[in-house]
Amino acid sequence: MNRVLSKLRDRTWSRIGVSSATLVRACTLVLVLALVATITGWALEFSARRTPSEPVRPIPVGDSAPRTQAADIAPVAYLFGARPGNDGSDIRLLGVIAQGARGRGIALLAVDGRPPIALRAGEEIAAGVALAEVRSDRVVVSRSGAVQEIRLPAKPAPDGIIKVR
């Protein structure tokens, strides 16, 4: 059977002047060209730069979260029952939300015995008193150029917990 098929193949292609070896080479060449075209198409597709729908704006190095408008922290302040303070002579630190090591974040402060207020780093606490930095365990307050650190109050360990140093 194989002999009959090989004779038929040889006769068919020999009538048009193509030997079986040449036919195999031609088919191999066509397949290689198709493979190269496919790989080239994929490479061009995956390496093509996409145009973003919104223009790309560079982010300043010092700002970890660029803002297009001032952040409204009033909802957070009302969550803690905050009312704005006046004088700033007695400031207690009740909580912090620190953002990285650059002194950014939000601090919950009680000013002059009033309900707590939530302020971002750089905002004014009272006249001449500004929240300079927010750290994970303290805040830095600037009073007309003089710097003051206010630490979070230490909480005692729960019963049954022993500190290991």
N, C-alpha and C positions, 0 to 999 in steps of 0.2 A: 504494500500500500504506500509506504513512504517513498519507494522508488518511483511509483507512478506519479505521485504528487510533485516530486522534485523534477521529473521530466516535463510535466505540464508547466511548472514555473519557469524552467529554463527556456522552453519553447515560446511562452508568451512574451517574456521580456527580450528574448533574442530577436524576435520579429521587429521590435522597434529599436533595436541596437543597443540595449542596456543589459550588461551582465549582472548577475546576482550580487557580486561583490560591489559593483558600482551602486546598485540599488540600496544596499545596506549602508554604504557610506553617505549617500544622499539623504536617507531617512535619519541617520545619526546627526548629520549637519542640520537638518530642519529642526529636530528635537532640541539640539544644543542652542540654536538661535532662539527658539521659543522660550527655553529656560532662561537665557540671558535677558530677553525682553521682559519676562515676568519679574525677575529679580530687580532689574533696573526700574521698572514701574513701581514696585514696592518701596525701593530705596527712595525714589523721588516723592512718593506719597507720604512716607513717614518722616522724611527730613524737611518737608515743606513747612515754612513758617505760616502759622495761622494769624489772620488779622483779628485782634480782639474786638469785641463789640463796643467796648469803652476804651478811650485813650489811656495809655499807660502813664501813670504819674510816678516820678521817683519818690521814694520814701526817705526823709531825712534820717541820717545815721543816729542822732540822739533820741528820736521819737519812736518808741516801740509800737505805738498805736496812733497813726495819723488821724486827725479829726478834721472834717470839713466844716463842722459847726461846734459850738460849745455844747458839752454834754450836760444834759439836764439831770441832776441828781436829786431833784425834789421828790420823786417817788421813793427813793431810798431813805431820804430824810424823814418823810412822813411815815414810812414803815417803822422807824424807830421813835416816832413821836417828837420829831425835832421842831424847834422854833429858833430863829436866828438870835445870836447873843449880841451884847452891846460892847461891854468894857474889855473883857478878856483878862482880868487880873487873876482869876482862879480857873485854871483849865485842868480838867481830868480826862485822861485817855481811857475810853471804854472798850474800843475794838479797832482793828485795822484790817484792811484788805490790801496787802502789799503786792505790787506788780514788778517783779524782778528786782535786780540789785541797784537800779538807778534812782531809787527814792520816789518812784511814782506810786500812786494808789489812792485809796480812800481811807480816812480816819473818822471814827465816831468819837466826838468830843463833847463833854459837858462843860459849858462855860458859865461861871458865876452861879452855880446851883440851878441853872435852867435845864429844861429837857435837852437831851443830846441832839447834836447836829452832825450830819455827815458832810465832810468837806474833802475835796480833791487836793492833792499836793499843788501848791502855788496859789491857792485861794486865800482870801482874807478871812480871818476868824473874827476879828473886831478891828476898830480903828487903830492902825499902826502895828497890828499883830497878824502875821501871815503863817500859814502852814507851809514850811519849806520842803520837808521830805517826809515820806512815810516808809518806815522799815518794818520788818516782820515782828519786832518786839517793842518798838518805840517810834516816836515821831520827833521831828526837829521843828521847833517853832522859832520864828524870827520876830523879835520885838524891837522895832526901829533899828535894825542892824545887829542887835545883840542876839546870840543864838542860845536857845535853851532846849534840852532834851527832856522829853516826858516819856517815861517807860510805862508799859502795861503793868497793872498790879499783879503781883505773884499770886497764883492760886495754890492753895495747899493740895497735896496729893490726896486722892481718895483713899479711904480706909483699905488696908490690905496691900497697897502699892508701896514698895520700898525703892527709893532712889539709889542707883548704883553709880558710883563715880569712878 
